[in-house]
Amino acid sequence: MTTYHDVPVDMFMPALANRLEDVDSIVAPEWAAYTKTGVTRERPPTQTNWWHLRTAAVLRKVALHGPIGITALSQAFGGYKDNGSMPNTPAAGSRHVIRTVMQQLEQAGLVELVELKPIESIDGEQMLYKGRSITGPGQKIMDEVAHAVLPQALEAYPGLDKY
């Protein structure tokens, strides 16, 4: 069976975003039309389906590096902040966008929280989490999309069939 490792990302991401548009719980919030995706950006995204593209990218990152947290994902989607005459410094992407995307992916059942251990605090016993990882249904969607994209990838990249 074809997995998301077997197809190029530039073909996989738009196909996965189109597939995620069919999921009922993944919907761009009303504030998504006005928000920037990070402090390094000057304007909001101009693509009409940028929310689903970002959701697809987050789902792929969770599948590759999971369990992974919001901070690590925001650093992965960050960039370099322009400091004028001073050297540019790394800046994280929008945690609010990534947190909302992860909550929608959790509601859809595509990712889940991974527990690490219980800890004692002044509020009582609480759970400490490693981050979020992909679930079986999430893996299934990604593999189905990769399998559907594979013929186009083999056509575009003839040497890909060796791998």
MDTraj code that builds the backbone (N, CA, C; nanometers):
import mdtraj as md
import numpy as np

residues = "MET THR THR TYR HIS ASP VAL PRO VAL ASP MET PHE MET PRO ALA LEU ALA ASN ARG LEU GLU ASP VAL ASP SER ILE VAL ALA PRO GLU TRP ALA ALA TYR THR LYS THR GLY VAL THR ARG GLU ARG PRO PRO THR GLN THR ASN TRP TRP HIS LEU ARG THR ALA ALA VAL LEU ARG LYS VAL ALA LEU HIS GLY PRO ILE GLY ILE THR ALA LEU SER GLN ALA PHE GLY GLY TYR LYS ASP ASN GLY SER MET PRO ASN THR PRO ALA ALA GLY SER ARG HIS VAL ILE ARG THR VAL MET GLN GLN LEU GLU GLN ALA GLY LEU VAL GLU LEU VAL GLU LEU LYS PRO ILE GLU SER ILE ASP GLY GLU GLN MET LEU TYR LYS GLY ARG SER ILE THR GLY PRO GLY GLN LYS ILE MET ASP GLU VAL ALA HIS ALA VAL LEU PRO GLN ALA LEU GLU ALA TYR PRO GLY LEU ASP LYS TYR".split()
xyz = np.array([
    [0.0846, -0.1192, 0.0000],
    [0.0000, 0.0000, 0.0000],
    [0.0881, 0.1241, 0.0000],
    [0.0457, 0.2236, -0.0697],
    [0.1186, 0.3490, -0.0796],
    [0.0955, 0.4310, 0.0466],
    [0.2017, 0.4926, 0.0979],
    [0.1910, 0.5806, 0.2130],
    [0.2276, 0.7228, 0.1727],
    [0.2121, 0.8150, 0.2637],
    [0.2423, 0.9547, 0.2350],
    [0.3919, 0.9777, 0.2193],
    [0.4751, 0.8819, 0.2573],
    [0.6187, 0.8923, 0.2358],
    [0.6551, 0.8690, 0.0893],
    [0.5689, 0.8024, 0.0144],
    [0.6001, 0.7574, -0.1212],
    [0.5683, 0.8585, -0.2300],
    [0.4983, 0.9655, -0.1992],
    [0.4586, 1.0622, -0.3014],
    [0.5190, 1.1987, -0.2678],
    [0.5458, 1.2814, -0.3704],
    [0.5998, 1.4151, -0.3457],
    [0.4987, 1.5039, -0.2725],
    [0.5517, 1.5907, -0.1876],
    [0.4676, 1.6762, -0.1045],
    [0.3885, 1.7754, -0.1895],
    [0.4479, 1.8249, -0.2986],
    [0.3787, 1.9253, -0.3789],
    [0.2539, 1.8705, -0.4473],
    [0.2444, 1.7405, -0.4627],
    [0.1226, 1.6795, -0.5168],
    [0.0307, 1.6294, -0.4054],
    [0.0908, 1.5917, -0.2941],
    [0.0145, 1.5332, -0.1841],
    [-0.0678, 1.6373, -0.1087],
    [-0.0100, 1.7535, -0.0823],
    [-0.0773, 1.8544, 0.0008],
    [-0.2086, 1.9057, -0.0580],
    [-0.2146, 1.9471, -0.1849],
    [-0.3441, 1.9934, -0.2367],
    [-0.4504, 1.8832, -0.2386],
    [-0.4082, 1.7597, -0.2658],
    [-0.5048, 1.6495, -0.2669],
    [-0.5580, 1.6225, -0.1266],
    [-0.4697, 1.6282, -0.0265],
    [-0.5134, 1.6081, 0.1120],
    [-0.6027, 1.7227, 0.1582],
    [-0.5709, 1.8449, 0.1174],
    [-0.6554, 1.9599, 0.1533],
    [-0.7947, 1.9450, 0.0927],
    [-0.8020, 1.8978, -0.0321],
    [-0.9330, 1.8748, -0.0936],
    [-1.0103, 1.7668, -0.0206],
    [-0.9408, 1.6654, 0.0270],
    [-1.0068, 1.5575, 0.1018],
    [-1.0563, 1.6073, 0.2375],
    [-0.9791, 1.6951, 0.3006],
    [-1.0190, 1.7465, 0.4317],
    [-1.1347, 1.8456, 0.4224],
    [-1.1592, 1.9017, 0.3044],
    [-1.2748, 1.9903, 0.2877],
    [-1.4054, 1.9144, 0.3049],
    [-1.4030, 1.7825, 0.2827],
    [-1.5233, 1.7007, 0.2980],
    [-1.5542, 1.6676, 0.4437],
    [-1.4569, 1.6861, 0.5336],
    [-1.4778, 1.6570, 0.6753],
    [-1.5578, 1.7714, 0.7372],
    [-1.6654, 1.7375, 0.8056],
    [-1.7576, 1.8389, 0.8580],
    [-1.6969, 1.9258, 0.9678],
    [-1.6117, 1.8694, 1.0520],
    [-1.5611, 1.9453, 1.1664],
    [-1.4439, 2.0359, 1.1306],
    [-1.3922, 2.0275, 1.0082],
    [-1.2805, 2.1135, 0.9675],
    [-1.3360, 2.2258, 0.8807],
    [-1.3563, 2.3404, 0.9452],
    [-1.4130, 2.4576, 0.8800],
    [-1.3324, 2.5790, 0.9244],
    [-1.3033, 2.6677, 0.8321],
    [-1.2298, 2.7897, 0.8662],
    [-1.3181, 2.8794, 0.9529],
    [-1.2686, 2.9259, 1.0675],
    [-1.3471, 3.0174, 1.1505],
    [-1.3659, 3.1517, 1.0796],
    [-1.4577, 3.2320, 1.1294],
    [-1.4857, 3.3591, 1.0638],
    [-1.3683, 3.4561, 1.0746],
    [-1.2861, 3.4442, 1.1782],
    [-1.1718, 3.5324, 1.1936],
    [-1.0557, 3.4945, 1.1018],
    [-1.0626, 3.3796, 1.0354],
    [-0.9531, 3.3320, 0.9510],
    [-0.9327, 3.4205, 0.8277],
    [-1.0330, 3.4945, 0.7871],
    [-1.0189, 3.5810, 0.6704],
    [-0.9351, 3.7050, 0.6999],
    [-0.9170, 3.7371, 0.8291],
    [-0.8496, 3.8608, 0.8659],
    [-0.7183, 3.8400, 0.9396],
    [-0.6848, 3.7181, 0.9741],
    [-0.5687, 3.6942, 1.0582],
    [-0.4437, 3.6647, 0.9770],
    [-0.3289, 3.6993, 1.0339],
    [-0.2021, 3.6628, 0.9740],
    [-0.1621, 3.5251, 1.0282],
    [-0.0749, 3.4560, 0.9575],
    [-0.0325, 3.3235, 1.0020],
    [0.0940, 3.3292, 1.0855],
    [0.1429, 3.4477, 1.1145],
    [0.2598, 3.4618, 1.1996],
    [0.3053, 3.6062, 1.2046],
    [0.3939, 3.6346, 1.2984],
    [0.4433, 3.7708, 1.3148],
    [0.5349, 3.8094, 1.1986],
    [0.5855, 3.7115, 1.1263],
    [0.6744, 3.7386, 1.0137],
    [0.5991, 3.7775, 0.8871],
    [0.4694, 3.7690, 0.8872],
    [0.3890, 3.7996, 0.7690],
    [0.3320, 3.9405, 0.7798],
    [0.3138, 4.0036, 0.6638],
    [0.2585, 4.1384, 0.6629],
    [0.1083, 4.1393, 0.6394],
    [0.0572, 4.0372, 0.5682],
    [-0.0843, 4.0337, 0.5327],
    [-0.1413, 3.8935, 0.5560],
    [-0.2732, 3.8839, 0.5603],
    [-0.3359, 3.7510, 0.5682],
    [-0.3134, 3.6732, 0.4397],
    [-0.3281, 3.5422, 0.4418],
    [-0.3125, 3.4629, 0.3199],
    [-0.4164, 3.5016, 0.2143],
    [-0.3763, 3.4919, 0.0874],
    [-0.4652, 3.5297, -0.0217],
    [-0.5366, 3.4099, -0.0834],
    [-0.4921, 3.2891, -0.0545],
    [-0.5572, 3.1711, -0.1102],
    [-0.6930, 3.1509, -0.0446],
    [-0.7882, 3.1043, -0.1227],
    [-0.9225, 3.0847, -0.0685],
    [-0.9299, 2.9625, 0.0225],
    [-0.8484, 2.8616, -0.0029],
    [-0.8533, 2.7395, 0.0782],
    [-0.7312, 2.7277, 0.1680],
    [-0.6763, 2.8391, 0.2164],
    [-0.5543, 2.8330, 0.2951],
    [-0.5757, 2.7587, 0.4274],
    [-0.6952, 2.7636, 0.4808],
    [-0.7204, 2.6948, 0.6079],
    [-0.7066, 2.5437, 0.5899],
    [-0.7596, 2.4902, 0.4820],
    [-0.7505, 2.3463, 0.4584],
    [-0.6089, 2.3054, 0.4200],
    [-0.5360, 2.3929, 0.3504],
    [-0.3963, 2.3640, 0.3205],
    [-0.3125, 2.3602, 0.4481],
    [-0.3380, 2.4540, 0.5393],
    [-0.2641, 2.4546, 0.6660],
    [-0.3018, 2.3323, 0.7499],
    [-0.4292, 2.2940, 0.7468],
    [-0.4730, 2.1744, 0.8189],
    [-0.4046, 2.0503, 0.7635],
    [-0.3937, 2.0406, 0.6320],
    [-0.3255, 1.9276, 0.5704],
    [-0.1778, 1.9257, 0.6086],
    [-0.1154, 2.0422, 0.6107],
    [0.0260, 2.0491, 0.6474],
    [0.0477, 2.0104, 0.7932],
    [-0.0408, 2.0557, 0.8806],
    [-0.0297, 2.0196, 1.0226],
    [-0.0516, 1.8700, 1.0417],
    [-0.1482, 1.8132, 0.9727],
    [-0.1739, 1.6697, 0.9836],
    [-0.0526, 1.5896, 0.9364],
    [0.0110, 1.6333, 0.8293],
    [0.1298, 1.5639, 0.7805],
    [0.2451, 1.5762, 0.8790],
    [0.2645, 1.6937, 0.9387],
    [0.3711, 1.7122, 1.0376],
    [0.3464, 1.6257, 1.1603],
    [0.2225, 1.6151, 1.2021],
    [0.1901, 1.5307, 1.3177],
    [0.2187, 1.3843, 1.2844],
    [0.1871, 1.3434, 1.1617],
    [0.2130, 1.2062, 1.1208],
    [0.3627, 1.1783, 1.1138],
    [0.4400, 1.2744, 1.0673],
    [0.5839, 1.2543, 1.0545],
    [0.6568, 1.2589, 1.1883],
    [0.6227, 1.3558, 1.2723],
    [0.7005, 1.3829, 1.3930],
    [0.6265, 1.3564, 1.5231],
    [0.5076, 1.3001, 1.5168],
    [0.4244, 1.2845, 1.6357],
    [0.4826, 1.1890, 1.7367],
    [0.4542, 1.2026, 1.8633],
    [0.3734, 1.3090, 1.9236],
    [0.4476, 1.4423, 1.9243],
    [0.3772, 1.5453, 1.8857],
    [0.4349, 1.6791, 1.8725],
    [0.3363, 1.7792, 1.9312],
    [0.3898, 1.8871, 1.9868],
    [0.3069, 1.9871, 2.0523],
    [0.2856, 2.1112, 1.9672],
    [0.2081, 2.2030, 2.0203],
    [0.1719, 2.3260, 1.9507],
    [0.2948, 2.4147, 1.9304],
    [0.3808, 2.4251, 2.0290],
    [0.4979, 2.5114, 2.0186],
    [0.5928, 2.4643, 1.9105],
    [0.6182, 2.3346, 1.9039],
    [0.7065, 2.2818, 1.8001],
    [0.6477, 2.3033, 1.6616],
    [0.5169, 2.2888, 1.6485],
    [0.4523, 2.3128, 1.5199],
    [0.4571, 2.4610, 1.4819],
    [0.4388, 2.5494, 1.5800],
    [0.4437, 2.6918, 1.5482],
    [0.5839, 2.7330, 1.5072],
    [0.6861, 2.6703, 1.5632],
    [0.8225, 2.6990, 1.5207],
    [0.8478, 2.6454, 1.3801],
    [0.7885, 2.5325, 1.3471],
    [0.8049, 2.4765, 1.2130],
    [0.7366, 2.5631, 1.1080],
    [0.6266, 2.6287, 1.1435],
    [0.5547, 2.7137, 1.0495],
    [0.5939, 2.8605, 1.0625],
    [0.6993, 2.8888, 1.1371],
    [0.7458, 3.0253, 1.1554],
    [0.8363, 3.0703, 1.0424],
    [0.9123, 3.1736, 1.0691],
    [1.0038, 3.2277, 0.9697],
    [1.1026, 3.3188, 1.0388],
    [1.1545, 3.4150, 0.9644],
    [1.2490, 3.5101, 1.0202],
    [1.1853, 3.6478, 1.0260],
    [1.1876, 3.7079, 1.1450],
    [1.1293, 3.8394, 1.1650],
    [1.2272, 3.9465, 1.1162],
    [1.1754, 4.0408, 1.0397],
    [1.2574, 4.1496, 0.9870],
    [1.2757, 4.2534, 1.0972],
    [1.3990, 4.2702, 1.1425],
    [1.4278, 4.3646, 1.2499],
    [1.4896, 4.4933, 1.1988],
    [1.4684, 4.5263, 1.0741],
    [1.5236, 4.6498, 1.0192],
    [1.6727, 4.6369, 0.9956],
    [1.7505, 4.7267, 1.0559],
    [1.8949, 4.7242, 1.0362],
    [1.9637, 4.6188, 1.1224],
    [1.8936, 4.5664, 1.2216],
    [1.9508, 4.4597, 1.3038],
    [1.9341, 4.3261, 1.2318],
    [2.0086, 4.2242, 1.2732],
    [1.9947, 4.0936, 1.2073],
    [1.8550, 4.0358, 1.2295],
    [1.8074, 3.9635, 1.1302],
    [1.6779, 3.8977, 1.1417],
    [1.6855, 3.7883, 1.2480],
    [1.5758, 3.7672, 1.3174],
    [1.5721, 3.6664, 1.4227],
    [1.4590, 3.5683, 1.3945],
    [1.4742, 3.4430, 1.4385],
    [1.3662, 3.3463, 1.4165],
    [1.2418, 3.3854, 1.4950],
    [1.1272, 3.3606, 1.4347],
    [0.9995, 3.3899, 1.4994],
    [0.9041, 3.2743, 1.4731],
    [0.8220, 3.2442, 1.5699],
    [0.7264, 3.1336, 1.5589],
    [0.6040, 3.1780, 1.4796],
    [0.5343, 3.0804, 1.4243],
    [0.4088, 3.1065, 1.3555],
    [0.2966, 3.1274, 1.4561],
    [0.1778, 3.1479, 1.4078],
    [0.0634, 3.1756, 1.4929],
    [0.0208, 3.0494, 1.5673],
    [0.0324, 3.0531, 1.7001],
    [-0.0094, 2.9391, 1.7816],
    [-0.1610, 2.9246, 1.7831],
    [-0.2319, 3.0351, 1.7701],
    [-0.3785, 3.0307, 1.7730],
    [-0.4320, 2.9549, 1.6514],
    [-0.3729, 2.9803, 1.5354],
    [-0.4153, 2.9095, 1.4142],
    [-0.3876, 2.7601, 1.4304],
    [-0.2678, 2.7261, 1.4754],
    [-0.2305, 2.5849, 1.4877],
    [-0.3131, 2.5160, 1.5960],
    [-0.3378, 2.5843, 1.7068],
    [-0.4182, 2.5251, 1.8144],
    [-0.5611, 2.4987, 1.7666],
    [-0.6192, 2.5923, 1.6925],
    [-0.7544, 2.5737, 1.6409],
    [-0.7593, 2.4607, 1.5391],
    [-0.6582, 2.4517, 1.4539],
    [-0.6500, 2.3422, 1.3571],
    [-0.6406, 2.2086, 1.4292],
    [-0.5577, 2.2016, 1.5327],
    [-0.5422, 2.0761, 1.6075],
    [-0.6719, 2.0382, 1.6788],
    [-0.7433, 2.1352, 1.7314],
    [-0.8711, 2.1061, 1.7957],
    [-0.9717, 2.0525, 1.6946],
    [-0.9723, 2.1080, 1.5745],
    [-1.0628, 2.0584, 1.4715],
    [-1.0227, 1.9179, 1.4269],
    [-0.8924, 1.8912, 1.4171],
    [-0.8470, 1.7568, 1.3808],
    [-0.8819, 1.6561, 1.4906],
    [-0.8767, 1.6999, 1.6166],
    [-0.9177, 1.6120, 1.7266],
    [-1.0669, 1.5824, 1.7207],
    [-1.1487, 1.6828, 1.6930],
    [-1.2928, 1.6613, 1.6815],
    [-1.3258, 1.5675, 1.5664],
    [-1.2459, 1.5727, 1.4604],
    [-1.2667, 1.4839, 1.3463],
    [-1.2158, 1.3431, 1.3742],
    [-1.1390, 1.3253, 1.4814],
    [-1.0868, 1.1941, 1.5157],
    [-0.9617, 1.1568, 1.4386],
    [-0.8905, 1.2555, 1.3838],
    [-0.7714, 1.2276, 1.3046],
    [-0.6424, 1.2343, 1.3863],
    [-0.6432, 1.3095, 1.4966],
    [-0.5300, 1.3135, 1.5896],
    [-0.5821, 1.2949, 1.7312],
    [-0.4905, 1.2582, 1.8217],
    [-0.5284, 1.2382, 1.9616],
    [-0.4144, 1.2807, 2.0524],
    [-0.4489, 1.3160, 2.1757],
    [-0.3491, 1.3506, 2.2759],
    [-0.2827, 1.2238, 2.3285],
    [-0.1517, 1.2306, 2.3490],
    [-0.0760, 1.1179, 2.4029],
    [-0.0366, 1.1531, 2.5458],
    [-0.0822, 1.0721, 2.6401],
    [-0.0546, 1.0984, 2.7813],
    [0.0869, 1.0557, 2.8166],
    [0.1524, 1.1339, 2.9031],
    [0.2859, 1.1005, 2.9499],
    [0.2804, 1.0410, 3.0903],
    [0.2316, 1.1207, 3.1872],
    [0.2208, 1.0714, 3.3242],
    [0.1332, 1.1657, 3.4060],
    [0.0748, 1.1150, 3.5122],
    [-0.0008, 1.2036, 3.6023],
    [0.0957, 1.2782, 3.6947],
    [0.0620, 1.4018, 3.7264],
    [0.1438, 1.4809, 3.8175],
    [0.0545, 1.5391, 3.9264],
    [0.1142, 1.5641, 4.0417],
    [0.0439, 1.6258, 4.1537],
    [0.0655, 1.7761, 4.1496],
    [-0.0405, 1.8518, 4.1686],
    [-0.0302, 1.9967, 4.1761],
    [-0.1198, 2.0443, 4.2901],
    [-0.1220, 2.1727, 4.3106],
    [-0.2051, 2.2252, 4.4187],
    [-0.3536, 2.2116, 4.3864],
    [-0.3861, 2.1932, 4.2591],
    [-0.5248, 2.1741, 4.2169],
    [-0.5665, 2.0278, 4.2216],
    [-0.4746, 1.9399, 4.2559],
    [-0.5037, 1.7974, 4.2564],
    [-0.4206, 1.7266, 4.1507],
    [-0.4600, 1.6060, 4.1201],
    [-0.3840, 1.5286, 4.0220],
    [-0.4243, 1.5702, 3.8808],
    [-0.3236, 1.5974, 3.7974],
    [-0.3460, 1.6357, 3.6590],
    [-0.2620, 1.5482, 3.5677],
    [-0.2968, 1.5468, 3.4404],
    [-0.2248, 1.4643, 3.3441],
    [-0.1275, 1.5501, 3.2654],
    [-0.0082, 1.4988, 3.2445],
    [0.0919, 1.5634, 3.1613],
    [0.0931, 1.4926, 3.0264],
    [0.0935, 1.5693, 2.9176],
    [0.0824, 1.5122, 2.7831],
    [0.2122, 1.5305, 2.7052],
    [0.2426, 1.4335, 2.6194],
    [0.3589, 1.4432, 2.5297],
    [0.3294, 1.5351, 2.4121],
    [0.2099, 1.5286, 2.3622],
    [0.1697, 1.6036, 2.2440],
    [0.0587, 1.5290, 2.1737],
    [0.0417, 1.5572, 2.0466],
    [-0.0619, 1.4890, 1.9693],
    [0.0020, 1.3997, 1.8644],
    [-0.0629, 1.2872, 1.8404],
    [-0.0169, 1.1943, 1.7372],
    [-0.1354, 1.1561, 1.6492],
    [-0.1055, 1.0973, 1.5366],
    [-0.2087, 1.0626, 1.4398],
    [-0.2808, 0.9350, 1.4837],
    [-0.4079, 0.9259, 1.4528],
    [-0.4870, 0.8072, 1.4854],
    [-0.4970, 0.7174, 1.3623],
    [-0.5635, 0.6054, 1.3795],
    [-0.5847, 0.5135, 1.2685],
    [-0.6640, 0.5740, 1.1538],
    [-0.7788, 0.6388, 1.1822],
    [-0.8528, 0.7026, 1.0730],
    [-0.7735, 0.8130, 1.0021],
    [-0.6912, 0.8868, 1.0765],
    [-0.6080, 0.9888, 1.0142],
    [-0.5045, 0.9270, 0.9214],
    [-0.4438, 0.8173, 0.9665],
    [-0.3476, 0.7458, 0.8834],
    [-0.4152, 0.6900, 0.7589],
    [-0.5367, 0.6424, 0.7747],
    [-0.6103, 0.5856, 0.6622],
    [-0.6389, 0.6916, 0.5563],
    [-0.6823, 0.8103, 0.5982],
    [-0.7100, 0.9179, 0.5034],
    [-0.5831, 0.9565, 0.4289],
    [-0.4728, 0.9685, 0.5009],
    [-0.3478, 1.0077, 0.4371],
    [-0.3003, 0.9021, 0.3379],
    [-0.3139, 0.7749, 0.3728],
    [-0.2724, 0.6681, 0.2819],
    [-0.3624, 0.6600, 0.1587],
    [-0.4927, 0.6825, 0.1769],
    [-0.5843, 0.6818, 0.0619],
    [-0.5522, 0.7952, -0.0349],
    [-0.5224, 0.9120, 0.0183],
    [-0.4874, 1.0252, -0.0676],
    [-0.3558, 0.9979, -0.1391],
    [-0.2585, 0.9414, -0.0680],
    [-0.1295, 0.9097, -0.1302],
    [-0.1464, 0.8063, -0.2409],
    [-0.2326, 0.7082, -0.2185],
    [-0.2572, 0.6062, -0.3201],
    [-0.3259, 0.6657, -0.4428],
    [-0.4141, 0.7636, -0.4217],
    [-0.4820, 0.8282, -0.5332],
    [-0.3883, 0.9197, -0.6122],
    [-0.2895, 0.9777, -0.5455],
    [-0.1972, 1.0713, -0.6094],
    [-0.0819, 0.9984, -0.6791],
    [-0.0549, 0.8751, -0.6419],
    [0.0614, 0.8023, -0.6927],
    [0.0684, 0.7949, -0.8456],
    [-0.0388, 0.7661, -0.9194],
    [-0.0258, 0.7628, -1.0664],
    [0.0184, 0.8963, -1.1269],
    [-0.0333, 1.0064, -1.0739],
    [0.0088, 1.1384, -1.1216],
    [0.1555, 1.1639, -1.0872],
    [0.1993, 1.1185, -0.9700],
    [0.3383, 1.1371, -0.9290],
    [0.4326, 1.0561, -1.0173],
    [0.3930, 0.9338, -1.0512],
    [0.4765, 0.8513, -1.1392],
    [0.4851, 0.9101, -1.2794],
    [0.3782, 0.9760, -1.3203],
    [0.3772, 1.0401, -1.4511],
    [0.4686, 1.1627, -1.4507],
    [0.4652, 1.2410, -1.3431],
    [0.5444, 1.3628, -1.3353],
    [0.6917, 1.3347, -1.3060],
    [0.7181, 1.2333, -1.2229],
    [0.8543, 1.1961, -1.1844],
    [0.8796, 1.0520, -1.2242],
    [0.9329, 1.0269, -1.3442],
    [0.9469, 0.8897, -1.3927],
    [1.0384, 0.8017, -1.3074],
    [1.1380, 0.8578, -1.2419],
    [1.2304, 0.7785, -1.1612],
    [1.1746, 0.7399, -1.0270],
    [1.0566, 0.7835, -0.9938],
    [0.9983, 0.7579, -0.8624],
    [0.9603, 0.6116, -0.8414],
    [0.9351, 0.5387, -0.9505],
    [0.8895, 0.3997, -0.9357],
    [0.9995, 0.3092, -0.8810],
    [1.1242, 0.3514, -0.8795],
    [1.2324, 0.2722, -0.8206],
    [1.2188, 0.2634, -0.6694],
    [1.1561, 0.3628, -0.6115],
    [1.1468, 0.3686, -0.4667],
    [1.0154, 0.3117, -0.4235],
])
top = md.Topology()
chain = top.add_chain()
for i, resn in enumerate(residues, 1):
    res = top.add_residue(resn, chain, resSeq=i)
    for name in ("N", "CA", "C"):
        top.add_atom(name, md.element.get_by_symbol(name[0]), res)
traj = md.Trajectory(xyz[None], top)
